[in-house]
Amino acid sequence: MSDSPANPPSSVPHRPMTPPSGGATGGSGSRSAFFFETVTRLPDSAEGKGRGGARYGRTGIIHTPHGDIHTPAFVPVATQAAMKGVLPETMKALGAQCLLANAFHLYERPGDEVLDEAGGLGRFMNWDGPTFTDSGGFQVLSLGAGFKKTLAMDVTGMKSDDVIADGKQRLAFVDEDGVTFKSPLNGSLHRFSAEISMGIQHRIGADIMFAFDELTTLMNTRSYQERSVERTFRWARRCVEEHRRLTEERTGRPYQALYGVVQGANYEDLRRHAAAEIASLDFDGVGIGGAIEKRLIGDTCAWIGDAMPENRPRHVLGIASVDDILACVENGGDTFDCVAPARCARNGAIFTRDGRYNVKRSRFRRDFGPLEEGCDCYTCAHYSRAYVNHLLHAREINGATLATIHNERFFIRLLDDIRASIDAGRFEELRGGILARFYAHGGRAFVEG
């Protein structure tokens, strides 16, 4: 993560920047095709975390060239233009309104030019709804320090700008101009900058893109966080300029919206400063990024809400914890993405309204009930815990498919219910009921003994 890595790669191939050449036929490149409208706003209160007791929670509609997103909404993650083991048609049936893919991984394979020639991400994966791509900024953390977004550690007194996760090696090297990545696939070197990230994302063709940013760890020092916030802002300005240039050059493709990303770790002053900087630029929306301690997640959304214009949608990157989602929604989060529902499903972890449990445990070997009583998903309507238990132990792909269908539906429905509660004026009632039930046994659906 340091500004000057001890052993940076010696040479980096640089891909020439060219305007996108393919794309879906029809559709207008006009920016007016993308906009956000608020439907219902939570009333301010004495407990509101925003300035003057503001609560920025709301329902709304993000209008995109490929359809509307009714918010708050969960955005399932199709990292490589695919949900692992689940077809896009199934995701549509589950109620997913949109999907998010990873620009870095798609750049590596099949290549952004391939998606451009195919007509863009949605057409390539047979998804006719809105799509998102992240910028490659997450890989600054995952390939740099080797951590996942959620740092399961006590970072008190543990500050280091060269921290590496156990058993990992640094594969991302940050400098003022951008980041050099060493491919986890084959060790080849790749260069990302604001301009390169914008070009890749334009060729991929998602409805919503994110500006290239640096995702730090909670263990980075305060001085590094300060430098990183300013560097991310400089990259954000370059992203806006390159986005404008590419938008003017493309033909025959719908408008792609660009979100700026606010970093700043756990520091209120840095978050507010970064939010004001991003708000000053010509972005269509904002991403709330970075590793954040659980106790501050609602506050962080409110700090950013204080600075952001109301007509810019706010996306919370990488959040899929029930209490975190509720805190973020109350304080202004509009959309949420996370790999956790699908990743947990592949390991047998099942989310229910009564908490989480592992269906691979022996107690479910002869349990012929659904994964969750009362769930309306396809898996729960047709298959039993015993069957999913068997499939996962047998390492059959169908096991991951059935578990993923349920978990994705759980989070899609959770956000649907929250949205309905705000419109009906009963958010506090719903929140209290959800939290009391989900965490009644510490978040465990089944208590031993």
C-alpha positions, 0 to 999 in steps of 0.5 A: 500500500505504500506510495513507494513499494520496495520492489515495484514491477520493472515493466508494465504493458500499457494498453492504448486508449481507444473509444468504444467501438461496438455496443448495443443498437438503439438507445440514446447517449443522452445523459437525460436517460439516467436520473434519480427521483426520490419517492419517500424520505424518512422524517428527521429526528432527534436521533438522526445522525445527519446534520440537524438531525437529518435522516437521509433514508429514502425510497426512490427510483434510479432511471437507467437506459436499461430499466428502473431500479426501485430503491433501496435495492440489493445488487447481486454480484456477478463478478465475471459476468455470471452469478456462480451456478445461477443463470441470469434468468433465475436472478430475474425470477428472484426479483433482482433488479440489477447486477454488478460485475468486476471490471478488473476480472472482466479485463483479464478475461474474456477482455473488455474488447470482447464485451464491447464487440458483444454489445456490452455486459448485459447483452453478453450475459443475456441480462436485459436489466441495469448493470454496474461495474466497479473500477478495479479499486477493490483490487488495490486492497485485495491484491495489495494487502491481501485482505477481503473488505471486512477485516475481522481483526482488532486494529487497535494499536496496529497501524502499518502502511505495509501490512500484508494478510497472512500467507499473501504477497503484494500484487498491487503497487500504488503510485501517484498516476495509478496502480500496477497489478500482478495478475493472480491468474498468470503473474502478468503485469497490468497497469490501471489508471483513472483513464485506463479504468474509464476506458475499460468500463466504457468498453464493458458497457454497464449502465453505472460505473465507478471512478477509480479509487484507492481502497485502504485498510483500517490498519493504514496510518492516519497520514497514509489515509490523508494522502490516499484521500487526496490521491483518490480525489485527483484520480476522480477528477481525471475519471470525470474528464476521461468519462466526458471525452469517451461519452462524446466520442461513442456512438450508438450506445446508451449513456453510462453513469459515473459515480465518484467514490468517497474514502477516508476509513474511520475518520469523520473529518476525512470522510466529510472532506472527501465527500465535499470533494467528490460532491464538487465534481460532475458525478451522477452518483456516489459510492460509499467505499472503504473498510469501515468499523461496524459501529460507524457504518451508519454515521459514515453514510450520514456524513456523506449524506450531509455533503451530497446533493439529494438527486445523486443516488448513493451506493454502499459498496460491499455490505451484506449484514442485516444490521449494517444494511438497516443502519445504512438505509436509515442514513441514506444508502440507496443500493448495496452490493456484496459477494457474501450471499453467494459465497456463504451459500457455496460453503453451506451458510444459509440466511434466514429471518431467524439468523444464519445456520450451516446446512452442511451440519449433520443435524440436517442430514434427515431434515426434509423441511425447506431451507427456511420456513415461509420463504418464497424462493424456488429452492424452498418451494421444491427442495429440502435441507437434507437434499442440499446438505447431501449435494454440498457434501457430495460437491455437486454444483446443484448444491451451490446453485440451490443455496445461492438462490435462497441467499440471494432471494433473502437479501433481495426480499429484505431490501424490498421489505425495507423499501415498502416499510419506508413508503408505508411510514413504518420503517422503525417498526420493521427495523425493530422486528427484523433485528429482534428476530434475526439476532434473537440467538446472536444471529444463529438460526439454530441453538444447540442443546 
